[in-house]
Amino acid sequence: MARKTKAEAAATREALLEAAEEVFFAKGVARTSLEQIARHAGLTRGAVYWHFKTKATCSWPWSNRCACPSVADG
């Protein structure tokens, strides 16, 4: 299997983050598995674990991308 370029790896990571966002919103972070994110993205669990070692490391970049209301927004 040929190695992916940096651009391809970045596109895979972006696809995983988009899938995570969709599944987290649908099921909640606590009820979402990395397997579900992989399936939603059409990728393997190996791809998920290559980019994100745990669900927490997958949800952290995602949380920085979304415009979630804060407590201060009340």
N, C-alpha and C positions, 0 to 999 in steps of 0.2 A: 504494500500500500504506500502510495506516495505521500510525503509529508505535506501538510498544508502551508500555504504562505501566511505571512502575518495578516494580510488583508482577509484571507479566508477564515483564519482563526478569530479575528475580530468580528466578522460577520456571524460566525457560529455563536460567539459569546453574546452578541446583540440579540440574536434569535432566541437564545435561552432566557435572556432577561425579559424580552417581550412575552414569551410563553409564561415565565414565572409571574409576571404582572397579571396576566389574564387569569391564570389558575388561582393565584392568591386572592384576587378580587372575587372569584366565583366560589371558592371553598374556604378561604381564610388561610393564613400562613400556617397555623397549627395543624390544620387538616390536609395540608398539601405535602406530598412526598416528592423527592427528587425524581423518582420514576415517573410520576404524573407530569412533571415539567418536561422531562425528556420526551415522553409520548406526545404531549401537546405541541412540542417544537418539531416533532418528526425526526428526532435524533436519538442516540443511544444514551444509556446511563453513563457509559464511559466518557462521552463528550461532556456530560454535566460534571462528572467528577474531575475531569481534566481542568475545567475552568473554575469550578467551585467545589471545595472539599466538603462543605456541609451546607445545610439549608440556610443557616445563618449567614454564611459568606455569599450565598446567592441572594438573600433578601436584603442585605445591607446596600449593595449598589442600586438595587431596585428602589429601595426606600428613598434614596437620594434623587431618583429620577421623577418620582411622582409628586404631584402638588397636593399633598395631604393637608387638611386643615390642622392647625395647631391648637393647643389649649388656649393660647393667647387670642386666637381668632374668635373664640367664644361663641 
